[in-house]
């Protein structure tokens, strides 16, 4: 049954916001449990949660204002213009007009593995980078699909949204780590002495709960962060179709890039979520299926096929693409 890209966009936005709320809930539950375990009051729980968020925000400021240049530099990206990369710049300009976006800075990474990413805190400070392999191996329609996807990340403020979720996840991890260190390296003994001086049994129960949450909450928050990343990829795919009006180019690009065996050496765990497809292939030692930042290629293609009313990939075609990304 065919769906519209507007329907997919609405559903993916809704899912992303719900997942973001879930991260906030995890942080709130952990902060309240820790604060109450040590202070015996709800005010203490609120205070601990606020401190964790503030520390996370401070740590994120550098990433927010300088993260794009750090990523571009680490990737070996070189800025290009109409003379040095005419087709790429032309496609970017064409789709920025369709998306009503300012023209971003355009970069090329000298690597034969086909891939691309967008970065920047907002449309006015955006950059788009593509590998030389992407330009060599994709035709114009496929390139339009990829660039439309990346510009959709810019238009949808995905980078800012991902940073916000990352701050919350980082706050959960920081709070849990500080609590466990303090508890097992002296804090717990001091607190128990206070309990003997008049503390309640409820605090002891909450302390056990807080320890349990401190162990599991960072894992749960990270899993939610990855789910958010995957939802934003679905959203960018649907938004790309909105810009290009051509789901077939994007579908072919996904299949072609997934089937390419080249390894993108400059990519790493810290930057892999930025790329059009996961640059760390599953056959590499550094790959991690449990913590994948991208949805499976087969799922992305089948979602595109619902826009045109086409049948899902046949079992042989699906098997050929399964496990490549």
Secondary structure, 3 states (H helix, E strand, C coil): CCCCHHHHHHHHHHHHHHHHHHHHHHHHHHHHHHHHHHHCCHHHHHHHHHHHHHHHHHHHHHHHHHHHHHHHHHCCEEECCCCCCHHHHHHHHHHHHHHCCCCCEEEEECCCCCCEEEECCCHHHCEEEEEHHHHHHCCHHHHHHHHHHHHHHHHCCHHHHHHHHHHHHHHHHHHHHHHHHHHHHHHHHHHHHHHHCCCCHHHHHHHHHHHHHHHHHHHHHHHHHHHHHHHHHHHHHHHHHHHHCCHHHHHHHHHHHHHCCCCCCCCCCCCHHHECCCCCCCCCCCCCCCCCCCCCHHHHHHHHHHHHCCCCCCHHHHHHHCCCC
